């Protein structure tokens, strides 16, 4: 019997080639999109799970309170990890990691190389995390001062084919360190991606306050024993912290974040150094897209199957007459749907492989599934295929198997309207989903454009930023500044701790008028007298720093948000206690976005204190940016010979802040386009079948004088009406979905009706044009031939 069913299934596929191609194409696309998204979601959910004890690993996160301000901070004080390992029996190990960013390394031959993604860690790094040490002793590597471990690629870049073990380097261009090990590259599913790891105790040579319980400098990770109670460990850690700190002004609470939550659940945590951090909301969004596209493909199948039910009604009737049970018929038609899905599977696999480079480019992810057994991936594909096949075939099997043989053989079933109502409902559902995806894509794209083009409160155009990444170049910052100032095309130059948009440091202050026990954590930037003019900032009152006024060394400038939150009516002349000195407010700068637009503007103050100046900002004439960039590099070589030059156009740098959002919008656009294409396949099949079933009617109408235009309108208007209904449904659903998504942005685009209208119009055009193609063919048939055909 099974062989007979299989033979009938393939015979039907062969006899109805057009509908078979449409069904197989739609299902293949749906399975491919579902599989790609499943792989993406699987990759995102697998972060940090390669660690042997990932289910028992936690990151210590501080909840800092300064007055009324609460901040979740990933950084902790340096002695906390060892104290937890020593005092708490539930803690099996505690590792500390400090991000150093880009570091300049000096080689023995005098050359200097800049290495990105450098970290410092203690010896517990090899015991808490599951990073593999290819050469060196994990019991001693990073245990002593002035030791470094390199990745294999970094060692090749620095030493070529020479043996790196025992080689000497100069950290930051001046501090000697020795290579003691080579580590394997971290998996792509790790938030720590080091090219180089320095022994943590080396930092004691750089910071006089190293070992203090009052400075947050690094991240602390712990592995708990298998049966440890997390809440008990947390309370003991809080008690331990309380015993070692006597500062009452800053209230610190703690929580232990599972390491497997870090990648998708850290949006509320500041100073998280994960460069590819994502959000669980994106996972939900892509899962919804996958379900939607698979539903579209399944709806296509159901629509065409129920539309063609009349052509198989006699088959069902005859089978029932000769003794077939309804269950047998249901299994037959359900099996046919699964067979079509299985035929579509290899096509889907080909599409998945073909689209991998594009998807990686759009998503910015280099997927690594080496730790996943191939049979699990195969099982996932099989599950998607069988699910789609069963969902697609269940309702058609139910409809076809319930035909009554007496009515069918008498030809009475053709008069029912039940099948056409179902098909209309499915078309509406199909286009509602497609239009919602278009609205999602359009709104996401508009939000990204809004973020990139919103007024920032400063002018990033015609600005060049030179990064001073090491102590030597920072020491020569003033020399470089004066050298650049003399270049043709340069309008202004400024040195600052950070540039606008780059972020900020945070320090505790006490504004005038606040109780001694209620200090504030506030954002800070150390700038020179030219900073505000270089970036085109304006003042609400007062002035900026003046290099010719010595008293300005004890002055400060604040932004408008700081004035509002401090409750100052007349801010000029007010004081701020900072680092045991009193700073006098001389100006209030208009608010500007010193971080990305994902965050609201917070209080900010400026100082001219002798803090590190890490960036050189240059304002240039509009038509000389490229020439000035080349001239700056020449000056750099003169002032900092042998040090790598690192510069960027400020505007380009700012756009990188929204690269993740831009990639998300692009992915939405691609998936929305695929959804509309799948819906168009369904309309094509239905229009073709409708035209075929109404051949006799069309012939009679043309004999009675109907024009081809009227026939075209007759066959196309039904789809136009159905898409109009879908538009209304999609507009409501799309608005609710995107309003919720946009709520995660501090600054968001307003409601733009044209996005909704354009999505609906695009779907309408696709439906009408697709249906019209088949309608034109039907309208162009000679009525004599049409009637003879009947």
MARKE-432707 format. One record per residue (C-alpha): residue in three letters; y negated, z negated, x negated. Coordinates in steps of 0.001 Angstrom, whole numbers, padded with zeros to 6 digits, always signed. Example, Ala and Ser with C-alpha at 12.3 -4.5 7.8 and 13.67 -1.06 7.14 Angstrom:
! residues 2
Ala+004500-007800-012300Ser+001060-007140-013670
This chain:
! residues 790
Unk+000000+000000+000000Unk-002411-000863-002808Unk-001798+002521-004435Unk-002541+004194-001124Unk-005811+002303-000740Unk-006753+003220-004294Unk-006030+006884-003640Unk-008152+006869-000459Unk-011017+005120-002275Unk-011195+007722-005052Unk-010738+010550-002531Unk-013770+009296-000586Unk-015777+008990-003791Unk-014945+012589-004707Unk-015592+014060-001236Unk-018957+012349-000857Unk-020377+012974-004313Unk-024040+012437-003400Unk-023475+009031-001808Unk-021087+008062-004594Unk-023671+008908-007252Unk-026351+006949-005381Unk-024106+003916-004930Unk-022808+003934-008487Unk-026294+004461-009956Unk-027798+001674-007881Unk-025010-000763-008683Unk-025044+000161-012384Unk-028784-000493-012592Unk-028436-003746-010675Unk-025566-004969-012842Unk-027410-003935-016026Unk-030595-005791-015049Unk-028589-008816-013951Unk-026623-008822-017195Unk-029722-008471-019396Unk-031432-011344-017608Unk-028239-013407-017738Unk-028089-012879-021506Unk-031767-013832-021792Unk-031323-016982-019712Unk-028180-017890-021632Unk-030093-017520-024890Unk-032987-019675-023654Unk-030678-022410-022383Unk-028714-022476-025644Unk-031587-023748-027814Unk-030540-026640-030067Unk-026994-026666-028672Unk-025554-025434-031968Unk-026028-028939-033402Unk-022735-030801-033536Unk-024158-033865-031742Unk-026760-032093-029600Unk-025812-034132-026531Unk-026761-037332-028420Unk-029867-036120-030243Unk-033386-037118-029178Unk-036950-036630-030345Unk-039270-039633-030265Unk-042458-038812-028344Unk-045533-041023-028183Unk-047609-041574-025060Unk-051027-042474-026416Unk-053723-044111-024334Unk-057333-044199-025498Unk-059298-045807-022727Unk-058583-043673-019672Unk-057119-040759-021636Unk-053329-040282-021890Unk-051715-037843-024322Unk-048052-037044-024944Unk-047804-036432-028681Unk-044765-035223-030620Unk-045966-036789-033879Unk-045026-040324-034856Unk-045745-042650-037778Unk-043782-042156-040998Unk-041848-045502-041154Unk-040558-045359-037565Unk-037367-043364-038215Unk-036004-045529-041051Unk-036899-048693-039117Unk-034934-047472-036085Unk-031905-046560-038215Unk-032007-049939-039963Unk-032740-052197-036979Unk-030969-050569-034039Unk-027153-050394-034178Unk-027159-047699-031489Unk-028972-045294-033842Unk-026448-043450-036022Unk-029088-041488-037904Unk-032826-040814-037973Unk-034363-037726-039553Unk-038043-036994-040097Unk-039638-033547-040287Unk-043195-032694-041237Unk-044587-029205-040707Unk-046528-027881-043691Unk-047115-024365-042366Unk-047988-021759-044975Unk-047874-023065-048548Unk-048918-021465-051819Unk-046218-021695-054495Unk-046877-021152-058190Unk-044074-019685-060325Unk-043481-020428-064008Unk-044769-016972-064992Unk-048152-017781-063423Unk-047765-015645-060274Unk-048421-017199-056891Unk-046597-016507-053631Unk-047492-017660-050153Unk-044460-018830-048143Unk-044684-019316-044400Unk-042834-021868-042257Unk-042558-024617-044853Unk-041392-028094-043881Unk-040893-031497-045416Unk-037839-033584-044509Unk-035809-036516-045737Unk-032139-036493-046737Unk-031066-037385-043177Unk-032059-033806-042308Unk-028543-032680-043332Unk-026780-035407-041339Unk-028699-035419-038058Unk-029125-031641-037780Unk-026333-029112-038247Unk-028105-026948-040810Unk-025775-025606-043475Unk-026429-026208-047161Unk-024915-023268-049086Unk-025597-024736-052546Unk-026461-028278-053484Unk-025209-031711-052482Unk-026070-032794-048915Unk-025723-036446-049984Unk-028563-036162-052514Unk-030604-033057-051609Unk-034162-034065-050560Unk-033381-037710-051306Unk-035699-037867-054325Unk-039304-036912-054900Unk-040471-033429-055874Unk-037380-031588-054615Unk-037203-028420-052552Unk-034450-026518-050776Unk-034938-022781-050181Unk-033295-020339-047838Unk-031317-017552-049475Unk-033982-014969-048616Unk-036827-017142-049917Unk-034931-017722-053180Unk-034444-013964-053591Unk-038122-013346-052881Unk-039220-015898-055495Unk-036607-015492-058238Unk-034910-012159-057637Unk-031371-012204-059052Unk-031961-015311-061193Unk-030191-018543-060344Unk-032733-020568-058287Unk-031083-023978-058791Unk-033132-026030-061246Unk-036088-023653-061191Unk-039573-025153-061192Unk-042353-024386-058705Unk-045894-025626-058163Unk-046361-026872-054603Unk-049753-025905-053192Unk-050518-024365-056567Unk-050622-027625-058531Unk-047802-030145-057819Unk-044519-029502-059733Unk-041276-029481-057716Unk-037669-028503-058510Unk-035219-026370-056514Unk-032110-028450-055718Unk-030416-026425-052991Unk-030042-023226-050974Unk-029650-023437-047199Unk-028432-020916-044655Unk-031011-019459-042294Unk-031376-021552-039144Unk-029965-020009-035945Unk-032526-018250-033753Unk-031922-020952-031157Unk-033486-023653-033336Unk-037099-024797-033016Unk-037035-025522-036755Unk-037059-022238-038697Unk-037692-023240-042324Unk-038032-020889-045266Unk-038487-023906-047525Unk-037944-027666-047161Unk-039706-030176-049435Unk-038421-033717-049915Unk-040454-035920-047590Unk-041100-038644-050164Unk-043144-036109-052127Unk-045864-036462-049479Unk-046543-039945-050860Unk-048222-038189-053797Unk-050656-036407-051472Unk-051645-039103-048955Unk-052867-042574-049874Unk-051981-043925-046441Unk-048364-042693-046577Unk-046051-045280-045056Unk-048693-046627-042653Unk-047809-047613-039099Unk-051225-046368-037977Unk-051054-042663-038897Unk-049051-040080-036971Unk-047860-037536-039511Unk-044418-036202-038601Unk-041723-035828-035971Unk-038843-038271-035690Unk-035365-037346-034456Unk-032483-039725-033823Unk-028777-039407-033133Unk-027424-042138-030870Unk-023897-043478-030852Unk-021620-041943-028186Unk-021880-044818-025696Unk-025458-045879-026355Unk-027753-046530-023390Unk-030919-044467-023907Unk-033061-046864-021891Unk-031889-049840-023967Unk-032615-047972-027210Unk-036055-047081-025914Unk-036937-050682-025067Unk-035735-051884-028455Unk-037823-049196-030161Unk-040923-050262-028246Unk-040335-053869-029276Unk-039855-052788-032893Unk-043133-050867-032772Unk-044983-053790-031224Unk-043810-056127-033997Unk-045196-053847-036686Unk-048570-052940-035166Unk-051437-055272-034372Unk-053967-052665-033233Unk-054823-053280-029609Unk-057350-050506-029064Unk-054753-047757-029032Unk-051974-048381-026543Unk-048770-046532-027461Unk-045779-046057-025230Unk-042688-044056-026152Unk-039990-041933-024600Unk-036913-040226-026025Unk-036758-036517-025246Unk-033286-034896-025396Unk-033393-032251-028104Unk-031820-029734-025714Unk-034881-030124-023437Unk-037415-029353-026135Unk-037496-025572-025779Unk-038090-025411-022031Unk-039580-028803-021123Unk-042320-029482-023708Unk-045378-027926-022113Unk-046923-031375-021592Unk-046445-032447-025221Unk-049200-031858-027762Unk-048737-030772-031384Unk-045314-029303-030729Unk-044658-027018-033693Unk-042081-024852-031897Unk-043541-021331-032344Unk-041310-019784-029676Unk-041470-022554-027101Unk-040869-021344-023572Unk-040974-022903-020123Unk-038331-023594-017504Unk-040550-021814-014977Unk-039885-018519-016762Unk-036152-019113-016425Unk-036522-019632-012683Unk-038686-016511-012433Unk-036216-014286-014273Unk-033278-015738-012353Unk-035087-014861-009112Unk-035713-011322-010411Unk-032041-010906-011314Unk-030940-012084-007878Unk-033526-009814-006247Unk-032469-006688-008158Unk-028782-007366-007538Unk-029593-007875-003870Unk-031411-004520-003790Unk-028397-002748-005281Unk-026078-004470-002813Unk-028350-003615+000106Unk-028249+000030-000963Unk-024484-000001-000758Unk-024423-001763+002603Unk-027033+000563+004019Unk-025220+003733+003054Unk-021833+002317+004025Unk-022981+001337+007514Unk-024906+004614+007903Unk-021737+006519+007103Unk-019642+004323+009364Unk-019520+007001+012048Unk-017841+009443+009695Unk-015062+006928+009064Unk-014760+005652+012604Unk-011906+008041+013471Unk-010053+006957+010318Unk-010290+003342+011417Unk-009237+004190+014953Unk-006157+006117+013820Unk-005151+003379+011377Unk-005357+000773+014126Unk-003354+002964+016491Unk-000536+003214+013945Unk-000477-000553+013448Unk-003087-001547+010848Unk-004449-005058+011226Unk-008138-005837+010930Unk-007554-007951+007829Unk-005853-005017+006119Unk-008777-002747+006937Unk-011264-005306+005675Unk-009355-005600+002404Unk-009316-001805+002105Unk-013069-001382+002521Unk-013835-004457+000426Unk-011570-003080-002275Unk-013422+000230-002195Unk-016699-001598-002805Unk-015217-003509-005756Unk-013804-000260-007189Unk-017248+001359-007021Unk-018724-001689-008767Unk-016032-001449-011466Unk-016795+002257-011906Unk-020462+001272-012309Unk-019635-001406-014911Unk-019211+000839-018002Unk-022436+002647-017078Unk-024150-000740-016786Unk-022791-001792-020193Unk-024150+001418-021705Unk-027563+000746-020133Unk-027539-002831-021441Unk-026813-001660-024987Unk-029381+001128-024700Unk-032114-001218-023452Unk-031585-004061-025947Unk-034236-002900-028476Unk-036789-002409-025685Unk-036054-005771-024099Unk-036252-007534-027460Unk-039581-005872-028116Unk-040935-006881-024706Unk-039582-010435-024737Unk-040211-011166-028417Unk-036725-012644-028735Unk-034174-011767-031417Unk-031039-012741-029538Unk-028167-014313-031453Unk-024915-014850-029572Unk-022733-015351-032628Unk-021876-018861-031438Unk-020715-017590-028027Unk-017109-016460-027749Unk-016885-012760-026755Unk-014536-013606-023885Unk-017293-015700-022274Unk-019724-012779-022348Unk-016987-010512-020961Unk-016249-013048-018243Unk-019946-013109-017350Unk-020079-009329-016941Unk-016885-009376-014875Unk-018270-012149-012660Unk-021494-010213-012010Unk-019549-007040-011215Unk-017092-008706-008836Unk-019882-010669-007152Unk-021921-007528-006552Unk-018883-005629-005348Unk-017818-008349-002912Unk-021351-008936-001607Unk-021898-005206-001194Unk-018627-004621+000603Unk-018272-007684+002794Unk-020543-006637+005649Unk-019520-002940+005720Unk-015887-004073+005745Unk-016661-006381+008647Unk-018462-003614+010586Unk-015945-000849+009949Unk-012883-002962+010637Unk-014033-004095+014096Unk-014174-000604+015645Unk-012123-000392+018820Unk-009681+002509+018575Unk-009986+003559+022246Unk-013781+003840+022103Unk-013752+005489+018695Unk-011188+008145+019638Unk-013158+008881+022809Unk-016317+009302+020654Unk-018241+006561+022471Unk-019194+004580+019380Unk-021833+007082+018416Unk-024041+005981+021284Unk-024522+002405+019945Unk-027781+001314+018344Unk-026262-001627+016492Unk-025762+000222+013203Unk-029279+001664+013137Unk-030844-001770+013728Unk-028935-003182+010777Unk-030003-000306+008548Unk-033653-000760+009479Unk-033408-004477+008726Unk-031884-003798+005328Unk-034552-001201+004472Unk-037269-003735+005350Unk-035595-006400+003204Unk-035191-003946+000343Unk-038812-002875+000253Unk-040101-006390+000859Unk-038304-007477-002314Unk-039599-004444-004214Unk-043206-004986-003134Unk-043022-008695-003995Unk-041876-007777-007491Unk-044763-005313-007782Unk-047196-008005-006642Unk-045716-010412-009178Unk-046064-007870-011975Unk-049583-006852-010952Unk-050833-010424-010633Unk-049279-011449-013964Unk-050940-008453-015642Unk-054316-009284-014077Unk-054008-012919-015202Unk-053356-011830-018784Unk-056347-009481-018687Unk-058455-012295-017232Unk-057426-014618-020059Unk-058222-011988-022666Unk-061607-011048-021213Unk-063018-014259-019713Unk-066310-015398-021298Unk-065430-018001-023909Unk-068800-019577-024606Unk-068898-017948-028037Unk-068739-014391-029327Unk-065491-013434-031124Unk-066479-009787-031604Unk-067657-008672-035023Unk-066258-011880-036504Unk-063899-012038-039451Unk-061940-015162-040321Unk-060693-015875-043833Unk-058052-018621-043951Unk-058196-021151-046786Unk-054570-022285-046720Unk-054345-024379-049865Unk-056339-027046-051649Unk-057511-024795-054500Unk-059090-022170-052242Unk-060628-024896-050055Unk-062243-026442-053120Unk-063829-023076-053876Unk-064846-022484-050255Unk-068574-022918-050901Unk-068440-020517-053840Unk-066683-017903-051709Unk-069132-018470-048873Unk-072139-017755-051094Unk-070415-014722-052612Unk-069663-013255-049181Unk-073184-013964-047930Unk-074586-011397-050384Unk-072428-008517-049078Unk-074043-005647-047200Unk-073258-005825-043481Unk-072795-009624-043426Unk-075136-011375-040985Unk-073955-014973-041285Unk-071228-017095-042885Unk-069852-020521-041986Unk-067226-022970-043209Unk-065405-025150-040684Unk-062271-027183-040182Unk-061074-024810-037446Unk-062525-021728-035799Unk-063184-021503-032038Unk-059911-020991-030186Unk-057817-022340-033041Unk-057461-025823-031599Unk-058791-029082-032984Unk-058010-032334-034663Unk-058173-035577-032706Unk-059717-038866-033797Unk-060572-042175-032229Unk-064247-042889-031568Unk-066330-045427-029664Unk-069223-043827-027724Unk-072336-045890-027126Unk-072108-047754-023842Unk-068320-048117-023894Unk-066673-051540-024343Unk-065242-052223-027800Unk-061746-052377-026337Unk-062050-048934-024670Unk-062292-046316-027415Unk-061690-042607-026868Unk-059423-040032-028433Unk-061640-037004-028820Unk-061404-033541-030322Unk-063273-033014-033584Unk-064410-030118-035721Unk-066055-030459-039135Unk-068637-027703-039541Unk-071601-026693-041647Unk-075165-025919-040577Unk-074426-022196-039981Unk-071440-022698-037669Unk-073166-022476-034270Unk-075233-019444-035210Unk-072262-017643-036781Unk-070272-017830-033545Unk-073210-017227-031199Unk-073157-020620-029451Unk-076056-021923-027391Unk-077403-025439-026921Unk-077998-027242-023646Unk-080374-029593-025478Unk-081217-030649-028982Unk-080189-028715-032072Unk-077439-028149-034584Unk-077102-029405-038144Unk-079810-028620-040695Unk-078812-028363-044348Unk-082354-029354-045365Unk-082194-032690-043529Unk-080162-035289-045481Unk-080083-037564-042429Unk-077890-034999-040650Unk-074946-036214-042726Unk-074847-039102-040235Unk-075536-036936-037202Unk-073214-035418-034611Unk-073244-032705-031973Unk-071222-033048-028756Unk-070302-030626-025991Unk-071334-030902-022333Unk-067945-032194-021218Unk-068252-035121-023634Unk-071682-036009-022222Unk-070317-035939-018669Unk-067248-038045-019447Unk-069199-040556-021543Unk-071554-041018-018579Unk-074695-040334-020642Unk-077831-039301-018730Unk-079889-038807-021903Unk-077446-038071-024759Unk-079941-037353-027555Unk-080210-040375-029799Unk-076984-041961-028547Unk-074504-043099-031173Unk-070786-042617-031745Unk-068819-045028-033925Unk-066486-042988-036145Unk-064708-044086-039329Unk-066798-047256-039613Unk-070100-045363-039465Unk-072567-044728-036659Unk-073248-041043-035922Unk-076409-040160-034014Unk-076269-037373-031406Unk-078808-034657-032261Unk-077618-031879-029951Unk-075461-030898-026986Unk-073767-027526-027323Unk-072829-025631-024172Unk-069130-025848-023406Unk-066915-023240-025036Unk-063166-022736-025101Unk-062056-024199-028415Unk-058425-023821-027357Unk-056626-021152-025335Unk-057451-020779-021643Unk-054165-022456-020761Unk-056001-025757-021292Unk-059165-027133-019739Unk-062218-027790-021858Unk-062101-031348-023174Unk-064674-033581-024900Unk-065504-032375-028406Unk-067769-033594-031165Unk-068846-032064-034454Unk-069459-033716-037777Unk-070719-032522-041127Unk-068531-035078-042903Unk-066670-033942-045984Unk-063467-033030-044111Unk-061305-030072-045270Unk-062871-026709-044369Unk-059900-024478-043640Unk-061593-021310-042370Unk-064475-019121-043424Unk-066124-017399-040456Unk-068172-014268-041044Unk-070412-012431-038575Unk-070832-008778-039491Unk-072836-005802-038270Unk-071114-003886-035495Unk-070289-000712-037411Unk-069333-002218-040761Unk-066385-004504-040004Unk-063781-002516-041953Unk-066053-002013-044968Unk-066958-005711-044969Unk-063289-006735-044770Unk-062519-004690-047892Unk-065565-006120-049701Unk-064562-009691-048755Unk-061127-009130-050274Unk-062778-008018-053526Unk-064890-011188-053573Unk-061769-013218-052862Unk-060040-011776-055931Unk-063052-012699-058035Unk-063289-016284-056736Unk-059544-016948-056230Unk-057675-014691-058680Unk-053936-014682-058064Unk-054211-016351-054665Unk-053003-014209-051718Unk-055781-013044-049381Unk-055310-013949-045708Unk-057901-012761-043185Unk-058029-011588-039583Unk-060454-010226-037039Unk-061259-013157-034784Unk-060838-011154-031582Unk-057365-009947-032603Unk-056359-013497-033491Unk-057441-014787-030079Unk-055425-012129-028260Unk-052287-013470-029952Unk-052738-016700-027982Unk-051711-014807-024849Unk-048914-012722-026322Unk-046269-014722-024467Unk-048057-014188-021140Unk-048502-010497-021929Unk-044808-010103-022665Unk-043943-011836-019416Unk-046219-009473-017470Unk-044659-006461-019184Unk-041160-007650-018319Unk-042192-008182-014712Unk-043606-004651-014653Unk-040381-003124-015997Unk-038172-005017-013564Unk-040486-004214-010656Unk-040292-000524-011547Unk-036495-000685-011636Unk-036455-002449-008271Unk-038602+000273-006682Unk-036355+002936-008221Unk-033262+001294-006753Unk-034993+001102-003367Unk-035912+004798-003679Unk-032250+005629-004301Unk-031395+003907-001044Unk-034113+005748+000879Unk-032942+009039-000616Unk-029389+008433+000551Unk-030430+007277+004016Unk-032893+010132+004473Unk-030270+012616+003380Unk-027712+011196+005773Unk-030223+010970+008632Unk-031234+014599+008137Unk-027584+015611+008096Unk-026772+013725+011313Unk-029840+015173+013083Unk-029227+018781+012056Unk-028521+019829+015654Unk-031613+018023+016986Unk-033800+019656+014330Unk-032428+023095+015211Unk-033157+022627+018921Unk-036689+021384+018183Unk-037417+024404+016018Unk-036051+026780+018662Unk-038424+025152+021157Unk-041362+025782+018797Unk-041583+022702+016606Unk-043301+023350+013264Unk-041812+022276+009917Unk-044714+019768+009611Unk-043774+018091+012889Unk-040140+017904+011843Unk-041230+016399+008516Unk-043333+013794+010322Unk-040461+013004+012683Unk-038022+012265+009889Unk-040461+010419+007606Unk-042398+008221+010002Unk-039511+005812+010559Unk-039471+004921+006872Unk-043260+004565+006871Unk-043064+002084+009750Unk-040302+000112+008059Unk-042204-000064+004750Unk-045327-001197+006646Unk-043377-004114+008075Unk-042001-004871+004598Unk-045560-004840+003211Unk-046677-007614+005533Unk-043654-009759+004675Unk-044070-009093+000963Unk-047792-009896+000983Unk-047140-013329+002462Unk-044211-014071+000145Unk-045958-012622-002918Unk-049086-014705-002308Unk-047112-017940-001966Unk-045093-017254-005123Unk-047990-016190-007325Unk-050329-018904-006065Unk-047765-021432-007244Unk-047352-019671-010607Unk-051105-019394-011202Unk-051491-023121-010544Unk-050048-023716-014049Unk-053164-022159-015631Unk-056321-024170-016150Unk-058310-020953-015569Unk-056892-018345-013238Unk-057738-015034-011687Unk-058871-015173-008064Unk-057131-013513-005124Unk-057423-009759-005565Unk-056446-007839-002470Unk-056304-004544-004340Unk-053232-005760-006267Unk-051426-006383-002980Unk-052708-003139-001503Unk-051704-001137-004577Unk-048200-002644-004527Unk-047765-001780-000857Unk-049219+001708-001315Unk-046951+002409-004281Unk-043870+001415-002278Unk-045084+003463+000700Unk-045583+006561-001450Unk-042152+006173-003035Unk-040486+005802+000357Unk-042373+008636+002079Unk-042108+011082-000810Unk-038406+010342-001252Unk-037715+010713+002471Unk-039925+013801+002697Unk-037886+015581+000073Unk-034812+015430+002270Unk-036834+016058+005413Unk-038288+019254+003943Unk-034809+020526+003226Unk-033778+019812+006813Unk-036977+021310+008238Unk-036493+024473+006226Unk-033010+025204+007565Unk-032752+028244+009852Unk-032270+026854+013406Unk-029563+029436+014090Unk-027621+028183+011073Unk-028249+024577+012139Unk-026882+025153+015650Unk-023979+027195+014318Unk-023200+024312+011967Unk-022899+022020+014958
